[in-house]
Amino acid sequence: MTTSGGTALQRHRFLVLPPVGFAAGAYALPQSTKLLRQLVPAVGPVETLSGVPVRVVASAASDGTKVVELTADEVALLQAQAPGLRIVPERRYMPARAPRLRVRHRISARQPAPLATVTLRVTTGEGAAAAPLPDCVLVVLTDTEAGVGVEGVTNSRGELKVRLPQDLAALPLVAAYPLHGAWPREWKALRLGGPRLDLALPALDVRFADSRRRLYPDSGPSHGQGVRVAVIDTGVGPHSALPVALGRNTTLVEPVDRWEDEDGHGTHVAGLIAGRPAADGGTGAGAFWGEAAQVRLHAYRVFEHGQAGASNAAIREAIRQAVLDGCDILNLSLGGGDSDPAISEAIQFARLSGAVCLVAAGNDGGPVSFPASDPLAVAVAAVGVRHAWPSHAATARHQGPPYGKHQSFFARFSNRGPQVRLCAPGVGIISTIPGDRYGVMDGTSMACPVAAGVLARVLALSSQVLHAPRDARRSEAILTLAARCAEDLGMPAAMQGKGLAR
């Protein structure tokens, strides 16, 4: 997340917002409307009312949200010239994945022992049945206390070449986090027997009874008819098991039709809501269903190519657009940082328009992060089911107390607090990955879409609420449905909220 700290001479990004809402309209004085319309993206700076040079990065509408670069002094000057406009820092939010092992300090070439190249090869299965696994993140720690080591991603042959101290007889800790096709695994005191090391991971079977399937065994083709669900994320697909009814890119700087997923996170999220078997069935894929396979799935990509995190301007625009497109439930598996008026206003707009925003509570084991902490959002925490993963899978590291009904436990990583409204499974969750693949992820990012899909089921069966006028009373009725159907797992309310989404 970025903020506007620093010296008065440093330029930072800000959002320039109309006095109220998403466009100047009748609430802005003529000079404010004129200024907003002057602020158009260009290669060079634009001269504003008082001669303040402003570089306009992006624009949502001619008299709507603008993303600009300014110094602190220029912000003050601009605000003085147009006191009706709101200028807030640009913030960035990350996908709500569970934390993984990371290298804090890379191995130095100047260390006492010389370095040697070791090829790490990742496979699913062993021996003659071993298949190379690309796109797998490998983390090798040579000093676990200091976090010293190397990391990288396997190539198409499932290999990653790393430079390690030549006198190292064993690796203190190695972790493998596959994007698809296998379960994650960690090894301690792994012996080095030469210039090559083979790492075998438990292969993924989409028919495996993970935490979600154990808690919701009735997932199938009949749920969610008539409900529109928005996935505001890294994009969706392509995946033959995910028919997207409408897709948009709302980054404000990329083509609107560039909404497909470059990361994998958004596709995984979408599959938990609306996944259905591929047309040809695939290998075992016929067993995979999301929680509400009949919903109309909308994809809103807010993560810009090459950028760390999604801008609050993109998220704000995605929420606005999803509401205008008629979505009933908006899923935001992202977060981080303090409250943000630009996004809060968009969440309020959704609530006033008969829609609800379900938001991942966060994954650092602390207080509920923003935007889940917004009073009008529905914060979703993560639970798991004991031993709902293959032996040796690294998923086990997320299990811990408290324990509840159905062999459930509260995920170690999940944030908690009075803002939590619901909980859902988010540990060792199987779902779709771009390219007609399937993978395992952990996080409140996974719990949130499960809860969204389950709520879509309930809403589809509640015709009176589904077809009610789109106003704040409709939103409240949807929230009432969610609370009434939730199941108490016997955990503290600050962890489970009203209970397991049902």
C-alpha positions in Angstrom: 0.0 0.0 0.0 1.3 3.5 -0.8 0.6 6.7 1.1 1.5 10.3 0.7 4.4 10.7 3.1 7.8 12.2 2.2 9.1 15.7 1.6 7.2 18.6 0.1 9.2 18.2 -3.1 8.4 14.5 -3.7 5.5 13.7 -6.0 2.9 11.2 -5.0 -0.3 9.9 -6.4 -3.6 11.3 -5.2 -7.2 10.8 -6.2 -9.2 14.0 -7.0 -12.8 13.3 -6.3 -16.0 15.3 -6.9 -17.6 16.9 -3.8 -20.1 14.1 -3.6 -20.3 10.7 -5.3 -18.7 9.7 -8.6 -19.3 12.8 -10.8 -19.5 16.5 -10.2 -23.2 16.8 -11.1 -25.4 19.4 -9.3 -23.4 19.3 -6.1 -20.3 21.0 -7.5 -19.7 24.7 -8.2 -18.9 25.6 -11.8 -15.2 26.1 -11.1 -14.9 22.6 -9.6 -16.6 21.0 -12.5 -14.4 23.0 -14.9 -11.2 21.9 -13.1 -12.2 18.2 -13.2 -12.8 18.4 -16.9 -9.4 20.1 -17.4 -7.7 17.2 -15.8 -7.3 14.7 -18.6 -4.5 12.2 -19.0 -1.6 13.6 -21.1 2.1 13.0 -21.6 3.1 16.2 -20.0 1.7 18.3 -17.1 -1.6 20.2 -17.3 -1.9 23.8 -16.1 -4.7 24.0 -13.6 -6.6 27.0 -12.3 -3.8 28.6 -10.3 -1.0 27.4 -12.6 -0.3 24.4 -10.5 1.4 21.7 -12.8 -0.5 18.5 -12.5 0.4 15.2 -14.2 -2.9 13.3 -14.7 -2.3 9.6 -14.6 -5.9 8.4 -15.2 -9.5 9.5 -15.4 -12.7 7.6 -14.6 -15.0 10.2 -16.3 -14.7 13.8 -17.6 -16.0 15.2 -14.4 -15.3 12.2 -12.1 -12.5 10.5 -10.3 -8.9 11.5 -11.4 -5.6 10.0 -10.5 -2.9 12.7 -10.4 0.7 13.2 -9.3 1.4 16.1 -7.0 3.7 17.4 -4.3 2.3 18.2 -0.8 2.6 21.9 -1.6 0.7 21.4 -4.8 -2.0 19.5 -3.1 -2.5 22.5 -0.7 -2.6 25.0 -3.6 -5.0 22.9 -5.6 -7.3 22.4 -2.6 -7.3 26.1 -1.9 -8.4 26.9 -5.5 -11.1 24.2 -5.5 -12.2 23.7 -1.9 -15.2 21.7 -2.9 -13.1 18.9 -4.4 -11.7 16.1 -2.3 -8.1 15.1 -2.6 -7.1 11.8 -1.0 -3.9 9.7 -1.2 -3.8 6.8 -3.7 -3.6 3.5 -1.8 -2.9 0.0 -3.1 -4.4 -3.2 -1.9 -3.1 -6.8 -2.2 -4.9 -10.1 -2.8 -5.8 -11.6 0.5 -3.6 -14.7 0.3 -2.4 -16.5 3.4 1.3 -15.7 4.2 4.1 -18.0 2.9 7.7 -18.4 3.9 9.8 -15.7 2.3 13.5 -14.9 1.8 14.3 -11.8 3.8 18.0 -11.7 2.8 19.4 -13.2 -0.4 22.6 -15.3 -0.2 25.6 -13.1 -0.7 28.3 -14.0 -3.2 30.8 -12.5 -0.8 30.1 -15.1 2.0 33.1 -17.2 3.2 32.2 -20.5 1.4 32.1 -20.5 -2.4 28.8 -20.9 -4.1 27.8 -23.9 -6.3 24.8 -24.3 -8.7 22.1 -26.7 -7.6 19.2 -27.6 -9.9 16.0 -28.1 -8.0 13.4 -30.2 -9.9 9.8 -30.3 -8.8 7.5 -33.1 -9.8 4.1 -34.5 -8.9 4.6 -38.2 -8.1 8.0 -40.0 -7.9 10.0 -42.4 -10.1 8.7 -43.3 -13.5 5.4 -41.6 -12.7 7.0 -38.3 -11.9 5.7 -35.4 -14.0 7.6 -32.0 -14.0 5.7 -29.1 -12.4 6.2 -25.6 -13.8 5.0 -22.4 -12.1 6.0 -23.6 -8.7 7.4 -21.0 -6.2 10.4 -22.5 -4.4 11.8 -21.0 -1.2 15.2 -22.3 0.1 16.3 -21.0 3.5 20.0 -21.6 4.5 19.5 -19.7 7.8 15.9 -19.9 9.1 16.6 -17.4 12.0 17.9 -14.6 9.7 15.7 -15.6 6.7 18.7 -15.9 4.4 18.2 -17.9 1.3 17.0 -17.9 -2.3 13.7 -18.2 -4.1 12.3 -18.5 -7.6 9.8 -20.1 -9.9 10.2 -23.4 -11.7 10.4 -23.3 -15.5 8.5 -25.5 -18.0 10.7 -28.5 -17.1 9.9 -28.0 -13.4 13.4 -26.8 -12.7 14.9 -23.9 -10.8 18.7 -23.4 -10.7 19.9 -21.8 -7.4 23.4 -20.8 -6.1 24.0 -22.3 -2.6 27.1 -22.5 -0.3 29.3 -25.3 -1.6 29.9 -26.7 1.9 26.2 -27.0 2.7 25.4 -30.7 3.5 21.7 -30.1 4.2 19.1 -27.4 3.6 17.5 -26.2 6.8 14.2 -25.5 5.2 12.7 -25.8 1.7 9.1 -24.9 0.7 7.3 -25.5 -2.5 4.1 -23.5 -3.4 2.6 -24.7 -6.7 0.2 -22.6 -8.7 -1.6 -25.7 -10.0 -1.5 -29.4 -10.1 -0.2 -30.2 -6.6 -0.4 -29.4 -2.9 2.2 -27.3 -1.2 4.9 -28.9 0.8 7.8 -28.0 3.2 10.9 -30.0 4.1 13.3 -29.6 7.0 16.9 -30.6 7.1 16.8 -31.8 3.5 20.1 -33.5 2.5 22.0 -32.4 -0.6 23.4 -35.3 -2.5 24.9 -33.5 -5.5 24.2 -30.8 -8.1 20.5 -31.9 -8.4 17.7 -32.3 -5.9 14.3 -33.8 -6.7 11.3 -32.6 -4.8 8.0 -34.6 -5.1 4.7 -32.9 -4.3 1.3 -34.6 -3.5 -0.6 -34.5 -6.8 -3.9 -32.6 -6.9 -7.1 -34.4 -7.6 -10.0 -32.0 -8.0 -12.3 -34.6 -6.6 -10.5 -34.5 -3.2 -12.7 -33.6 -0.3 -11.1 -30.4 0.9 -12.4 -28.1 3.7 -15.0 -26.6 1.4 -16.4 -29.9 0.2 -16.5 -31.3 3.7 -18.6 -28.4 5.0 -20.7 -28.0 1.8 -21.1 -31.5 0.3 -24.2 -30.4 -1.7 -22.4 -28.1 -4.2 -23.8 -28.8 -7.6 -25.4 -27.4 -10.8 -28.7 -26.0 -9.4 -27.7 -23.1 -7.2 -27.7 -19.3 -7.7 -30.1 -18.9 -10.6 -31.0 -15.2 -11.2 -28.3 -13.7 -9.0 -25.4 -11.6 -10.3 -22.1 -11.8 -8.5 -19.1 -9.5 -9.2 -15.5 -10.7 -8.6 -13.3 -7.7 -8.1 -9.8 -9.0 -8.4 -6.9 -9.9 -10.7 -9.3 -10.8 -13.5 -10.9 -14.2 -14.4 -9.8 -16.9 -16.8 -9.6 -18.0 -19.4 -11.0 -21.3 -18.1 -13.7 -23.4 -19.7 -15.3 -24.1 -16.4 -15.9 -20.4 -15.8 -18.4 -18.7 -18.2 -18.1 -15.0 -17.6 -21.3 -13.1 -18.4 -19.6 -9.7 -18.4 -16.0 -8.6 -17.9 -14.4 -5.2 -17.5 -11.0 -3.8 -16.7 -11.4 -0.8 -14.3 -7.7 0.1 -13.8 -8.5 3.3 -15.7 -5.2 2.9 -17.6 -5.7 -0.3 -19.5 -8.2 -1.3 -22.2 -11.6 -2.0 -20.7 -11.8 -5.4 -22.5 -8.5 -6.6 -20.9 -10.1 -8.4 -18.0 -8.5 -11.8 -18.1 -6.3 -13.1 -15.3 -2.5 -12.8 -15.3 -2.0 -13.9 -11.8 -4.4 -16.8 -11.0 -5.9 -15.4 -7.8 -9.1 -14.0 -9.4 -9.7 -17.2 -11.3 -9.4 -19.2 -8.1 -11.8 -16.9 -6.4 -14.3 -17.0 -9.2 -14.3 -20.8 -9.4 -15.4 -21.1 -5.8 -18.5 -19.1 -6.6 -19.4 -20.1 -10.2 -17.2 -23.0 -11.2 -18.8 -25.8 -13.2 -17.5 -28.8 -15.2 -15.7 -28.0 -18.4 -17.6 -28.8 -21.6 -15.4 -31.9 -22.2 -15.3 -32.9 -18.6 -11.5 -32.7 -18.4 -9.5 -35.1 -16.3 -11.6 -35.4 -13.2 -12.9 -31.9 -13.7 -16.5 -33.1 -13.9 -16.5 -33.3 -10.1 -15.7 -29.6 -9.6 -18.6 -27.2 -8.8 -18.6 -23.8 -7.2 -21.2 -22.9 -4.6 -23.5 -21.2 -7.0 -22.8 -22.4 -10.5 -25.9 -20.8 -12.0 -25.1 -17.2 -11.1 -24.3 -14.6 -13.7 -20.6 -14.1 -13.1 -19.1 -10.6 -13.7 -15.3 -10.1 -13.7 -13.8 -6.7 -12.8 -10.0 -6.6 -13.1 -8.5 -4.0 -10.7 -4.9 -5.1 -10.7 -2.9 -3.3 -13.4 -0.1 -5.2 -15.3 3.3 -4.8 -13.7 2.0 -3.0 -10.6 2.1 -4.2 -7.0 -1.4 -3.9 -5.7 -4.7 -2.5 -6.9 -5.3 1.2 -6.7 -8.2 2.5 -4.7 -9.2 4.4 -7.8 -9.6 1.1 -9.7 -11.5 -0.6 -6.8 -13.8 2.3 -6.4 -14.6 2.3 -10.1 -15.1 -1.5 -10.1 -17.6 -1.3 -7.2 -19.5 1.5 -9.0 -19.6 -0.3 -12.3 -20.7 -3.6 -10.7 -23.6 -1.9 -9.1 -24.6 -0.2 -12.3 -24.3 -3.5 -14.1 -26.9 -4.9 -11.7 -24.8 -7.1 -9.4 -26.3 -8.2 -6.2 -23.2 -9.5 -4.4 -19.7 -8.0 -4.8 -16.7 -10.2 -3.8 -13.5 -8.3 -2.8 -10.8 -10.8 -1.8 -8.2 -8.0 -1.2 -7.2 -5.6 1.4 -4.6 -4.0 3.7 -4.1 -0.7 5.5 -6.2 2.0 7.0 -9.6 3.2 6.1 -10.0 5.0 2.7 -12.8 7.4 2.0 -12.6 6.7 -1.8 -13.5 3.0 -1.3 -15.8 3.6 1.7 -18.0 5.9 -0.5 -18.2 3.1 -3.1 -19.2 0.5 -0.6 -21.9 2.9 0.7 -23.1 3.4 -2.9 -23.5 -0.4 -3.2 -25.5 -0.6 0.0 -27.8 2.3 -1.0 -28.3 0.6 -4.4 -29.4 -2.8 -3.0 -26.1 -4.7 -3.2 -23.7 -6.0 -0.6 -19.9 -6.2 -0.5 -18.3 -9.3 1.0 -14.7 -8.6 1.8 -11.8 -10.8 3.0 -10.9 -10.1 6.6 -7.1 -10.3 6.0 -4.3 -12.8 6.7 -1.8 -11.5 9.3 -3.6 -12.8 12.3 -4.3 -9.3 13.5 -7.3 -6.9 13.4 -9.7 -6.9 10.4 -8.0 -5.1 7.5 -9.6 -2.5 5.3 -11.9 -2.6 3.3 -13.4 -5.5 5.3 -13.3 -3.2 8.4 -15.6 -0.7 6.8 -18.9 -0.6 8.8 -21.0 -1.3 5.6 -18.8 -4.2 4.4 -19.4 -7.9 5.3 -16.0 -9.1 6.7 -15.4 -12.8 6.1 -12.9 -14.7 8.3 -11.3 -18.1 7.4 -11.8 -21.5 9.0 -10.6 -25.0 8.0 -11.5 -28.6 8.6 -8.9 -30.7 10.5 -6.7 -32.9 8.2 -8.6 -32.0 5.0 -5.5 -32.3 3.0 -3.0 -35.0 2.0 -0.3 -36.2 4.3 2.9 -34.1 4.0 1.0 -31.1 2.6 2.2 -27.7 4.0 -1.4 -26.8 4.6 -1.2 -28.3 8.1 0.8 -25.2 9.3 -2.5 -23.2 9.2 -4.3 -25.5 11.7 -4.7 -24.3 15.3 -7.2 -23.5 18.0 -9.9 -22.7 18.7 -11.8 -25.7 17.4 -15.5 -26.0 16.6 -18.2 -28.1 15.1 -17.7 -30.3 12.1 -14.0 -30.7 13.1 -13.5 -27.1 12.2 -10.7 -24.8 13.4 -10.0 -21.1 13.1 -7.2 -20.5 10.6 -4.0 -19.3 12.2 -3.5 -16.6 9.6 -7.1 -15.2 9.6 -7.7 -11.7 11.0 -10.3 -11.3 13.6 -12.3 -8.6 15.4 -15.7 -7.1 16.0 -16.2 -6.4 12.3 -16.3 -10.1 11.3 -19.8 -11.0 10.1 -19.3 -14.5 8.7 -16.7 -17.2 8.4 -16.1 -19.8 5.7 -13.5 -22.4 4.7 -10.2 -20.8 3.5 -7.6 -23.5 4.3 -6.4 -25.9 1.6 -9.1 -24.8 -1.0 -9.1 -26.3 -4.5 -10.4 -24.2 -7.4 -9.8 -23.1 -10.9 -6.5 -21.6 -12.3 -6.2 -20.0 -15.8 -5.6 -22.4 -18.7 -8.1 -25.0 -17.6 -6.0 -26.0 -14.6 -6.8 -26.4 -10.9 -4.8 -25.4 -7.8 -4.8 -25.0 -4.1 -4.8 -21.7 -2.2 -5.2 -20.6 1.4 -6.5 -17.3 2.7 -9.5 -15.2 3.6 -9.4 -14.6 -0.1 -10.8 -18.1 -0.5 -13.3 -17.9 2.5 -14.8 -14.7 1.1 -16.0 -16.2 -2.3 -17.3 -19.4 -0.6 -19.4 -17.1 1.6 -20.5 -15.1 -1.5 -21.5 -18.2 -3.3 -23.4 -19.6 -0.4 -25.2 -16.2 0.0 -26.1 -16.3 -3.7 -27.7 -19.7 -3.1 -29.8 -18.2 -0.3 -30.7 -15.1 -2.3 -31.8 -17.1 -5.4 -34.3 -19.0 -3.2 -35.6 -15.7 -1.7 -37.6 -14.4 -4.6 -39.2 -11.5 -2.6 -35.7 -10.2 -1.7 -34.1 -10.9 -5.0 -36.8 -8.9 -6.9 -37.2 -6.1 -4.4 -36.5 -2.5 -5.4 -32.8 -1.9 -5.4 -32.3 0.3 -2.3 -30.9 0.2 1.2 -33.8 -1.9 2.4 -33.0 -4.6 -0.1 -29.3 -4.7 1.0 -30.4 -5.0 4.6 -32.7 -7.8 3.7 -29.8 -9.7 2.0 -27.7 -9.2 5.1 -30.6 -10.5 7.3 -30.7 -13.6 5.1 -27.0 -14.2 5.6 -27.2 -13.8 9.4 -30.3 -15.9 9.7 -28.8 -18.8 7.8 -25.3 -18.7 9.5 -24.4 -21.7 11.7 -22.7 -21.2 15.0 -19.5 -23.2 15.1 -19.0 -22.6 18.8 -16.1 -20.1 18.3 -15.8 -16.6 19.6 -17.9 -14.0 17.7 -14.8 -12.0 16.9 -13.6 -15.0 14.9 -16.7 -16.5 13.4 -19.0 -13.5 13.4 -22.6 -14.8 13.2 -21.1 -18.2 12.2 -20.4 -20.3 9.2 -22.0 -19.0 6.0 -24.9 -21.4 5.2 
